[in-house]
Amino acid sequence: MDTAGAPNTPPSKLKLKLTPIEATPETFKEFGQVIGVSPDGEKFGPQDAQLDLSRGIPRFYIMHLEDQPLKFSSITHHASVTQCLGSIGGHVWYLGVAKPSILDPDEINGDAGMNIVKSRRGHFYVPPAVEDVRVFRISGPKFLKLNRGTWHAGPLFKADTMDFYNLELSDTNVSFSHPLSPLFVNFKFLWCICKATLEFISVFTQCILYICFMTC
């Protein structure tokens, strides 16, 4: 078990090519929900955001972001809350994600060769493998609900600035001061047009770069 979050694996040099996936309820179901427009007066059901805000004070606010180009070298998760993100105006944006990897206490015994890390908040998780990261494209009047523990990077977008509504807990971002945990490789996504197809190209460098594991 690695409680320090500093694996001694030597640096790797890899190249991975990813195509953004259009976010739909079906394509995004391993990571959360895609919530679209519903008629006024429609009854609550499974198509609505299934929220878990029970571990703190909910915070709903408009988040103004600038200079969020289509690349990233860190990824985060929130172990205590679901999160909702949506673009004001329905503009196109992107989000990198990986499936939740928080461990129950009974999964920790024996270690089983997993790279288990203990967070400052006390929960245990396995850092996501780079090959498990996906990139989703979100467009139109919809928002994403991230399951508790879903790894995510973004929102990312081509414009200079964008505004997003964000539903989380009041202390969700407190742990940005958490020390960065080394990962084997860095990845960043570059936006290009190739034969009229939008693609993301992931470039991995030889040096060890760092990935932030949010522990709230």
N, C-alpha and C positions, 0 to 999 in steps of 0.2 A: 504494500500500500504506500502511495506517495502522498504524504501529508504536506510536504513543502511545495508541491506543484512545480518541481524542477527536474524533469527527466533528463538523464544523461545521454540520450540518444544523439548520435552525431548528426550534423546538418544533412539535409537531403536536397537534391535538386530535381524537381519534378515539373512537368507541364501538363496542364489539364484544360480541356476546352469544354465549356458549358454553354448550353442554349437556355435563355430564360424561358420559364414555363408560365403560361397565362394562368393567373390565380382564379380557380373556380372551386366551388364546394368539394368537388371530387378530387382535383389535383392537390388541394391544400390540406386534406383531411388528416394527414399524419402530423401536421404541425399546428392545426387549429381550425378556424372556420373563416369562410368568406361570406360576409353579410351584405346582401344587396337591398334594393328598395322593396318595401312591402306596403300594401294598401293600408290606408288609415282605418283603424278599427279591427284589424286582423288580430286574432287571438295569439297569445304566446305559444310557441311550439319549438320543436327541435331546430327549425330554421333560424331561430333567434340566437344571439350570442349567449352561450352558456358560461356565465361569469363566476369566478371565485375571488371575491374581495373580502373574505372573512378574516384575513390575518392583519388587518390594519385599517387606516382611514382612507377611503377612496379619494382619488384626486382626478378630476376631469378638467382639462385645460387645452388651450390652443398653443401648439409648439411651433415657433418660428425657426426655420433652419436655413442656413446659407452655406453655399459651397460644399455640397454633398455629392461629389462626382461619383461615377460608377466604378468605384474601386474601394476595397477595404482590407485592412490587415488586422482587424480585431473582431471578436464575436462575443456576445454576452447572453446570459439567461437570468430570469427572475424566478427564484425558487418558491416565492411566497404568494404569487398573484398571477392571474391571467392579465393580458394586456390587449387593448384595442388601439389600432392606428388607422387613420384614414386621411386622405388628402382633401383639404377644403377646395372645392371646385372640381373635384373628380379628375385631376390631372394625372398623367402617367407617372408612376414611380416604381421602384424596385426594392426588394428586400431579400437579403441572403439569410437562409435558415438551415438549421439541422434539428433533428428530432431530440426531444428531451432525454437527458441521461442522468437524472437525479436517481440515487440509489436509496432503497429502503434499508434500514439497519440490518435486516436479515440477509440482504444481498452482499453485505460487506465481508462477512465471515469467510475465511479461506482465500480471499483476494482473487483466486482463480486466474492469476496472471494479468488482471486488468490494471490499467493505470488509474487507480482511484485517487482522487484528490479530496481533501477536506477543506471546505470553505471557512472563511472567518465567521460566518453566521452559524457554523456547526453542521451543515448538511454535507453529504458526500455526493460526488458526481464523477463521471468519466468524461474527460475532454472529448469533444467531437472529432472524428477523423476528417481530414480535409476532403477525402473522396465522398463523404456523406453530406457535404454542403450542397444545397440547391439554391437557385436564384429564381424568384418569382416576379412577374410583371403584373402590376395592379393598375387598372384603368377604369374610368367611369365612376358613377355614384355607388361606391361600395367601400367597406373597410375590412380589415383583417382582425380577427381575434386570435391571439397567440395562446396556445395552451400553456399552463403553468410549467415552467422549465424549458420551453422551446428556445433553442439558441437562435439569435438573430443579429444581423448587421444591417444598419440602415435606420431610417429610410434613405434611399439613394435616388438621385434624379438628375436630369440634364440641365434644367433651368438653374438660374443663379440663386433663386430663393424659392421656398415653398412653405406653406403653412399646413400643419396637421393637427387634427384633434387627437388627443391622447388620454386614454383612461387606464390608470394604474393605481398604485398606492402613494400616499404622501411621502413615504421615505424610500421609494423605489430607487431613486438615483443617488442616494446617500453614499452607497458603496463604490462610487467611481474612484474613491481614494484607495480602493483595494489594490495591492501590488499586482503587477502584471505577471502572469504565469507563462513560462516559456513553452512554446510549441515547436514541433519539429521543423516546420516550414512556414513561410509566410505566403499569403495568396492575395492577389488583387485582381479586380475585374476591369477590363478596359472595354469601352463601348465602341463598336465599329459597325459599318454596314458592308456586308460582303454578299454580292449577288442578291441584293435586295432583302437579305435576311439579317435581322438583328442578332448578334451573337455576343457572348461574353468570353473573353480569353483570359485564362488564369495563368499567371506567371509566377513561378516559385524561384526564389533566390537561394544562393548557396549558404548565406549566413543564417544564423538563428535569429529570427525576429520574434516579436512577442504578441500574444493574444490575450485580451482581457476577459476574464471570467467574472461577470457580474454575479454577486452572491446575495442579492436581496430577494 
